[in-house]
């Protein structure tokens, strides 16, 4: 159901199903990770009225809610190093699912294996959790890095009435870009892989267009 792509690495589809409402990816050598992209594979939609909170758990330090996915918001990019604080506790009312904290992780000496977890929840509960996050975390949960990069100003450049519209346009732009590298006649499915270099080139191209003239090009590409 979920896919994960860590910047500089191959696409991960080795999702571990913990129970009916929880699943996770192991992120090896997490100390080297800056950004991660999570997305729905498109094979199994969420039940009506449900989505998933995305959690990042660092063994021995704690965890944070990064954001969410839903049928209307099928992908998101998170900046992990700016989002995770080893000294901060979850806001009141938000707890890390034990399905993630109790997971048995494979480990390599000198490296940290973290967990990127997904918890299936009602959309109303997800909205309440995100609303309770500190402002800096909320920016990351909305896929906006708290820096002066163009991504931090996407909403102010051209904010659709429905934020899910912007997320869908960005995801479609990424999909169309990647599709341009698929040989003619090749079937694309859940087990398909893509070079991280292609996604990196898309990101640089996307940011360049945003810097040059905002996100109007997303509407023109529809």
Secondary structure, DSSP 8 states (H G I E B T S, - for coil): -EEEEETTS-EE---EE-SSSEEEEEETTGGG--EEEEEE-SSS---TTEEEEEEEEETTTEEEEEEEE-SS--EEEEEHHHH--TT----TT----HHHHT------TT---EEEEEEEEEHHHHHHHHHTS-HHHHHHHTT--SSSSGGGGHHHH---SSHHHHHHHHHHHHHHHHHTTS-TT----TT----HHHHHHHHHHHHHHHHHHTTHHHHHT-
